[in-house]
């Protein structure tokens, strides 16, 4: 495939300006898909737990939807990563987004016929959209230089803010629209999600040409064949193992903490008398905080390094957990503040961890390894979502938040270890 692509990629090898134009085009298209993708993930976050509570008749398993769609996202991350490695970003991302869209519409059908098995299956498939939304951030790094990667990730992620913030704040509107169609109100936002994921898939399928990953692979192979790039394979592999393991651990902890606290916040708020409008506002601000700071985060990571910013992310998550632990349940202001810090901490952790992973990988194997890393991230989110409901049912929301704060402190010694240790863990 690479040999056949030499003629098509030769202009990008001969002209750095053409390569820069292609890089900017990829950033634009991936960012456009993220606007729709951001809206697509909103329903599961905002009303997934409430829908499960309504259909199951108990809050003990309210974290199950998050667990299911994050579990589904684990399988999707592996699928999208493998497809991207073999066929390119375009088919990989298109498949993931389309599956997510069909899963979202399946949740609507499950609510209409009150089918728990269909709900669970659809939530798993819906998780494909969530995984793909995260995988899209890697597309921006394929053609980026080393000092552009964090910024590229940030630009793509910040684009998701538009859809991600609008989605939760349309909960009431979509609920009323669903009722007018004879659909349960809590299933309404999944109509928006399913449609949004499908539109994101269409954007990638129609516009992401030439494929950035295949182009990057071809350029890398051309350079190696023509002796334009010298690499010590042993050194590269040793650094890769350690760097990938550290970056993955940062993102795993960050994801677990964020998912656990975020999942139970709507249930906690409902328990204290907040309506869907208040819940949509809190989650909307939270999702905005997850993505809006991205551009600044990328610049800071490129300037100060992923290690220093990972520590900053851990500190931010600790503050968020403390606020959630001690915030009065009826205080909308403090809940907004806690969830905003939670989103910012997640943002810092994800971008710094992603940058560390990308910097630690060989270009020709990136997509496959990235998919593997995102499987671990998804599984950690599934664990956080599943356990969060049980912790709250057995104790309280404050206890859950306190546990999240303690876990976030692990990031600090982890960074110290990453600097001192010469060992490595291979997660491939």
N, C-alpha and C positions, 0 to 999 in steps of 0.2 A: 504493500500500500504506500509506503514511504517512497519507494523508488518511482512508482507511477506518479507521485505527487510532485516530483522535483521540478517539472516544467511549470506547474501552477504556482509553486512557492518561490521560484527563482526571482521574480520581480521584488519580492519582499526581502530576499537576501541581498540583492543588488542595490535596493533603494531603502535606506533606513526611514526615509520620509513616508514611503508607502506603508511600511510596517507600523509606523506610528499612527497613520490614518486608520489602518485596520484595527489596531489596539483601541483607539477611541471609538470606533464603530461597535466593537464588541462590548465595551463598557456601556454604551448607550442602549444597545439591544438587551443586554442582561439587566440593566437598570429598569428598562420598560417592563420587562417580564416581572420584575420584583414589585412593581406597583400593584399589579394584579395578584401576584403571589402573596403579598402582604395582606390584602383583603381576604384572601382565601384561608389564611391560617387563623383569622380572627374569631370565627364561629366556634371552633373547638375550644379555644382558650376562654371565650366569654361565657358561653352557655352550655358547653359540653357536660360539665359537672352537674348543672341544674337539670338538664334533660335526663341524665342518668338517675338523679335523685327522684325525679318525677316518675319515670318509668319503672324504677326498681322499688320505690316506696321507702327508701332508707338513705341516710347520708353516709353510712359506713363505707359504701362503695362508690361514693361520688367522685373519687379520684380515678375510678376505673376507665372512663373515656380517655383521659389524658394518657393513662398507662397503655391503653390499646392503640391509640393513634401514634404514640411515640414508639411502641413496639413495632407497629407497621412501618414506621419511618426507618427503623433499623434495617428491616429487610429491603426496603426501597433504596436506602443509602447504598447497600451492597449491590443491588441491581443497577442503579444509576451509575455507580462507580465503575462496575464491570463493563456496562454498555459504552460508557464514555471512553474507557481505556481502549476498547477494541474498535468502536465505530465513530467516536467523537462526542463532543458535548451536545451537539444538536439532537441526535436520536436519544441520548441518555436523558437529557432534561425534558424533552418533549414527552417521552414515555412516563416519567415520574409525575409531571404536572397533570397529564390526562388521567392517569389512575387516581390521583388525588381528587380531581373533579368528579369522577364517577362515584368515588367513595362518599363525597359530600352529598350528592344527590341520593345515594343509597340510604344515608342517615335520615333524610326527609321521608323517604318511603317507609323506613322502619317505624318512624314516629306516627305516620298515618295509619298503618295497620297494627301498631303497637306490638311489634315483633322484637323481642330482646335479642334472639340469635342474629337476626339481620342487622340490628343496631351494632352489635359487636363486630361482625364481619365488615360492615361498612366503615366503621371507625378505623379498623386496621388498614383498609385500603385508602381511606382519607389521609392517613399518615404519610402516604407517598408524596402528597403535595407539600407537607411540612419538610420532609427530607430534601425534596428537590429545591425548595426555596433556599435551604442552607447550601446545597451543592452548587447553586448558581453563583455563589460568591467566588468559587474557585475558577470559574470561567474568565474572570477579570485578571487573574494572575498568570494565565497561560502565556501571554505575550508581554507581560510587564517585566521591566528590569528589576533587579533585586531591591533597589531603593524606592520602587514604586508599588510594591506588592501590597503593603498594608493600606496605602491610599486607595488602590484599586478595589480591594475588599470593601473598604469603607464607602466608596462612592456607590457601589452596587447595593450595599446594605441600607444606606440612607434613603435610597429610592423606595424601599419597602415601607418607609414611614407613612407615605401618602395613603396607601391602601390599608396599612395596619392600623393607623389611627382612625380612619374613616369607618372601617368595618365594625368595631365594637360600638361606636356611636350611632350605628344604624340598627342596633338591636331592636329598639322599640318599633322603628319603621318597618323592618322586615317581619317582626312579630305580627304587626297589624296586617301587613300584606298577606302573610301566611294564613291568618284567620279568615281573611276575605276569600281565600281559596279553599277553606275547609281543612287547613293544615294546622296542627298544634303550633302555638306561638313560638315555643322554644326551638322548633325545627326551622323556623323562618330564616335565621341567619345562615343555616347550612345551604339554603338556596343560593344565597350570595356567594358563599365559599365555593360551592361546586362550580358555578358559572365562572368565577374569577380564576380558579385554577385552570379550567379549560382554556380561557382566553390567554393565560400566561403560556400555556403549551403551544398555542397557535402562534404567538409572537416568536417563540424560539424556533418553531418548525419553519415558519415562512421567512424569517429575516436573518437567522444566524448562519450566514454563508459569506465567505468560506469558514469552515469550522476552526475555531481558535486552537483547540488542543491538537488536532491533526496537523495544522500549520506549524505549531510549536514543535511537535515531534519531528516533522520533516526538516525543519530548520536545524534542530539539534543534531539529527542524524547526518545532515549534509556537512555541518561543521566538523563532526567527528571523523567523517570519511575523508575530509580534505585537510585534517590536521590543524584546524583553526581553533581548537579548544583542547587544552590539556587538563586532565583530571586524575588525581590519585584515587583509584577506586577504593582501596582499603580505607583511606582517610574519610572519603565521602560516605562509605557504608557505616563506619563507626559513628560518625557524627549524625548520620541519618537515624540510626537506632535510638540514640540518646535524645536527639532533638524531637523526633516524632513522638517518643514516649512521653516526654515532658509536655509538649504542646497538647497532646491528646488528654493527658491527665488534667491539665488546666481547664480544658473545655468540658470534660466529663463532670468535674466537681461543680463548675459554674452552671452547667445545664441542670444537674440534679437539684441544686439549691433553688434555682429560679423556678423550675417546674413545680416543685413541691409546694412552695409558698404561694405562687401564683394560682395554682389549681384550686386551692381551698379558700382563697380570698372571696370569690363570689358566694360560696356557701356560708362563710363566716359573716359576710355582709347581710345576706338574706336572713340569717339567724338574728341579727341585730336590727331588723326592720328596714333595711335599705331596699329601694325598688330597682327594677331593671335599668332605669336611666342612670342611677348612681353607679351601679355595677359597671355599666358600659363606659361611663366616664372614667372610673378608676382603671379599668383594664385598657381603655384607649390610651390614657396617659402613660400607663406602664409600657404598652407596646411602642408608643412613640419614643419613650425613653430607651427602649431596646435598640432602636434603629437611628433616631435623629442625631445622636452624638457621634455617629460613625465617622463622618468626615474628619472631625477633630481628633477622634481616637486614632485613626490611621496616620495622621500627621505626627501625633505624639509617639506612636509605636515606631514609626520610621526614624524619629529623632532620638528617642531615649532608649529604644530597644524593647523587645517583647518581655524580657525578664522584669525590668522595673515596672512596666505597665501591668503585668500580671499581679504583682504585689499590690498595686493601686486598685486593681479589680477586686482582689480579696478584701481589702480594707473597705471598699464601697459596699460590697455584699454584707460585710459585718454590720455596717451602719444600717443598712436596709433591714436586716434581721432584727436588730435591736429596736428599731422603730416599730416593726410589725409585732414584736413581742409585747411592747409596753403601750402601744396605741389603744385608746378606748375604742371598743367595737362600734360605737355610734358616732365616732368622729370621722367624717368624710375627709377632712383636711389631712389628718395624720395617716390615714390609709393611702391617700393619694401620694403623700410624701414617701411613705415606705415603699410603695410599688414603683415609684419613679426611681428611687435609689436602686431598687432591685433590678430594674431594666438597664440602668447605666452600668451597674456592676457586671451584668451579663454581657453587655456590649463590649466592655473593656476585656473581659476574659475571653470572649469568643474571637475577637480580632487579634489580640496578642497571641493566643494559642494557635489560631489558624496561620498567622504569619510565621510562627516558629516551625510549624509542621511543613509549610510550603518551602521555607528556606532550607529544610533538612532533607529534602527528597531529590532524587535524580529526576530530571525533567521527563524522561521517557517512561517512567513508572508512576507518575504523580496521580493520575486519575484513579487507578486501582487502589493505591494506598489511601488517598483521600476518602474514597468510599468506605474503606475498612475503618478509618478513624471515625467517620460519622456514624458507623454502626455502634461503636462504643458510646458515642454521645447520645444516640437515640435510646440505647438500652439504659443508660443512666437516667434519662428523662422518664422512661417507662417505670423504672424503679421508684423514682421520686414521686411520680403521679400515683402509683398504686399504694405506696406506703403512706402518703400524705393523708388520705381519707381515714385510714386505720389509726394513725397517730391522733388526729383530731377527734375521732369518735371515742378513742380510748382515753384521751387526755384533754387537749385543748389546742386551739390555733396558736396560742402563745408558746406552748411547748414545741410545736412544729417549727415555729420561727426561731426559737432558741437553738434547736438542733441545727438549723440552717446556718446560724451565726457561728457555731462551733466548727462546722465543716469548712466554712469559708476561711477560717484561720489557718487551715492546713496549707493553703497556697503559699504562705510565707516561708515555712521550712522547706516546702517543695522547691522553691526557687533557690534557696541556699544550697540544697542538695544538687540541683542541676548545675550549679557553678563549681561545686567541689568534686562531685563524683566523676570518675572516668568510666564507670560502668554504663551499660546500656541495656535496654529491654526491647526486644523485637516484637512488635505487635502485628506484623504482617502475617 
